[in-house]
């Protein structure tokens, strides 16, 4: 199942404990991190994440003056099975949808996982992908 979700990209100083501080801040609010990736960029980094309550997360990031960007992404909530990413990748390709970047959540085999895809236009991508028939893989 594909859904439109909000991704938060937080600019972090690349110092020990900073990632943990952000995670702890969200945990204290009862906001779960559904999927995340951290990318170092010199002395800083970008933490991209999809959370359970982006409005609550945005409010607290603003309150703590933590810089971030908000972006729409396409999320697939699927079983963690071999070939799932390959099948979705093929489906995107067949629909003519370019994936700008992607990251996934983890989990035990057969459990549910999130695959997060950044595409140029989420609404257009969803319409194109709906036309594709069949299973993910």
C-alpha positions in Angstrom: 0.0 0.0 0.0 1.4 3.4 -1.1 0.7 6.5 0.9 1.7 10.1 0.9 3.6 11.1 4.1 5.5 14.0 5.4 9.3 13.7 5.8 11.2 16.0 8.2 14.8 16.7 7.3 16.6 18.1 10.3 20.0 19.8 10.1 22.2 18.5 12.9 25.7 19.4 14.1 27.9 16.4 13.6 28.9 16.0 17.3 28.4 13.1 19.7 25.0 12.9 21.2 23.1 15.2 18.8 21.2 12.5 17.1 20.3 11.0 20.4 19.0 14.4 21.6 16.6 14.7 18.7 15.4 11.1 19.1 14.9 11.7 22.9 13.0 14.9 22.2 10.6 13.1 20.0 10.3 10.1 22.3 9.4 12.5 25.2 6.5 13.7 23.1 5.3 10.2 22.3 6.3 10.6 18.6 7.6 7.4 17.0 10.2 7.5 14.3 8.8 5.2 11.7 11.8 5.3 9.4 15.0 7.4 9.3 18.4 7.9 7.7 21.3 10.2 8.8 23.6 11.6 6.2 26.9 13.4 7.2 27.8 16.6 5.3 31.1 17.9 6.7 30.6 19.4 10.1 26.8 18.9 9.9 24.4 16.3 8.8 20.9 15.8 7.6 18.5 13.5 9.5 15.6 12.5 7.3 12.7 10.8 9.0 9.1 9.9 8.8 7.4 10.1 12.1 4.1 9.0 13.6 2.9 12.6 14.2 4.7 15.2 12.0 2.6 18.1 13.3 3.7 17.5 16.9 7.3 17.0 15.8 7.2 20.2 13.7 5.8 22.2 16.7 8.6 21.0 19.0 11.4 21.5 16.5 10.2 25.1 16.0 10.0 25.5 19.8 13.6 24.3 20.2 14.8 26.4 17.2 16.0 23.3 15.4 16.2 23.9 11.6 14.3 21.5 9.4 12.6 21.1 6.0 9.3 19.4 5.4 8.8 17.3 2.2 6.2 15.0 0.9 7.4 11.5 0.3 5.8 8.3 -0.9 5.8 5.4 1.6 5.1 1.8 1.1 4.1 -0.3 4.2 4.9 -3.8 3.1 6.1 -7.2 4.5 9.9 -7.4 5.0 10.5 -10.1 2.4 13.3 -10.8 -0.1 12.7 -8.9 -3.4 10.2 -6.4 -2.1 12.4 -3.4 -2.8 13.3 -4.8 -6.2 9.7 -5.4 -7.1 8.7 -1.8 -6.1 11.7 -0.5 -8.0 10.6 -2.3 -11.1 7.0 -1.0 -10.6 8.3 2.6 -10.3 10.4 2.1 -13.5 7.5 0.7 -15.5 5.3 3.6 -14.4 8.0 6.1 -15.4 8.5 7.4 -11.9 12.0 8.5 -11.0 13.2 7.8 -7.4 15.4 10.7 -6.2 16.4 8.8 -3.1 15.0 6.1 -0.8 15.5 4.6 2.7 13.9 1.9 4.6 13.0 0.9 8.1 14.2 -2.4 9.5 12.5 -5.4 11.0 12.4 -9.1 11.4 11.7 -11.2 8.2 8.0 -11.3 7.5 7.3 -8.3 9.7 6.0 -5.1 8.2 8.5 -2.4 7.2 8.4 1.1 5.6 10.0 1.9 2.3 10.4 5.7 1.9 10.7 7.1 -1.6 11.4 10.8 -2.5 10.0 11.5 -5.9 9.5 14.8 -7.8 5.7 14.8 -7.5 4.0 12.4 -5.0 0.5 12.9 -6.3 1.5 12.3 -9.9 3.6 9.3 -8.9 0.7 7.8 -7.0 -1.6 8.1 -10.0 0.9 6.5 -12.3 1.6 3.7 -9.9 -2.1 3.0 -9.3 -2.3 2.0 -13.0 0.3 -0.7 -12.5 -1.3 -4.0 -11.9 0.0 -6.9 -9.9 1.9 -7.4 -6.7 5.0 -5.6 -5.5 7.3 -8.4 -6.4 
